[in-house]
Amino acid sequence: MKKKILIAEDNAAVNKSLELLLKPRYQIIPAMDGKQAVDMTVAQLPDLVLMDMVMPKINGFQAARLIRQHPMTHSIPIIALTALATSDEQNECFQSGCNEFIAKPFKAEDLIPRITKLLM
């Protein structure tokens, strides 16, 4: 059975490219905003969350905090995918509960090994 990855990304093109990259290996659950990411994480209990930090409704920082606070989802690994690449934003990602930080644009060879490591 394939592991489930929730992709929280409001940019349709980035969402599609992530889906194409990951779908051969994983079951994909899409979320188009931060609120939907939290709701879908609680409902679907994915094995990992790829979280954009700049999204509508609630941002990725808030969504990661909410995922960490929920008893059913607190230990699900979260990888921050964001164009906010300063050290302050990177620190905020980790303070929000993200396990990894990957700056956009990213390469498959940067993403796949980190996903694999967190799913072990």
N, C-alpha and C positions, 0 to 999 in steps of 0.2 A: 504494500500500500504506500502510495506517495505521501511524503510529508506535505503539510499545508503551509503556504506562505501568504500572508495578507500584505497586499501592496497598497499603501495609503499614499496616493499621488493624485493631485488635482489636474496636472497637465496630461491631457489625453495622449499626446505623442510619447512622452516619457513612460506613461503607464503601459502603452502598447509595446514599446521596445523592451521594457522589463518583462512583460508577459511573454513575449516571443523568446526572450533569452531563457526564462526560467520554466516555462510550461513543459518542455520535454522531461524535466527532472522532478518537478513539483506540481502539486495542485495549487492553483492560484485563486485567491479571493480578492477581488478589487474593492477599494474604498476611495471615494472621490473627495472626501473632506475629513477633517479631524473627528467630528462627531460620529460620522459613519464608521471611521476606523475603530473608535472605542466600542461602539455598539456591535460591530461585526467581530471584533476580537472576543468580546464576552460571549456572543452567540455561537461563533464557529470554533473557538479555541485553537487558533492556528499554532503551528510549531515555531513560527518566527514572524516578525512584523518588519517590513521595510517602510520607514516613516519619513515622508517629506516633512520638513519643519515649517514651511510657509504654505498654509492651506486655509480655505474658508471655514466658517462656523467656529471651529476652535483650531488653534495652530498645533503643530506637531509636538511642541514642548508640553503644552497642556494635555494633549492626548496621551503622550507617554506617561505623564504623571498619573493620569486617571487609570491607565492600564496597570501601572505599578501598585495603585491603591486597592484595586479589586482583588479579593481573595482567590478568584478563579484564574486570574491572568497575571498575577504579580511576578511570576518567574518566566514568562514568555520572553525570549530574547528579542530585542529591538535594535535594528540598525538604522541610524539616522542617515538619510540621503538628502543633502541640501547644498544649495549654492551659497549659503551663509558659511563661509569658510574661514572666518577669523578665529583666533584662539578664544575670544570671549564666547562666540557662538558655539564653538566646539565644547568648551567647558559647560555651557548651559545645556547642551545635549546630554552630556554625562550626568549633570545634576538632575536632569529631568527623568533619568532612569534608562537612557540608551546604553547598550552594551558596546556598540561600535559607532564610528563616525566615518562616513565616506562623502567627500566633496563632489559636487557635480561640476562639470561633466565627469563621469567615471567610466572605467573600462571594465569589461566582463571579467578580465583577469584580476581585477581588484575586488570585485564583488563576490564572485563564486567561492573563492577560498575562505572568505570570512563567513559566508552562509554555511558552508560545509563545516567549519570549525564550531560554530555555534549550535549546529544541529547534532553534533556528536554526543 
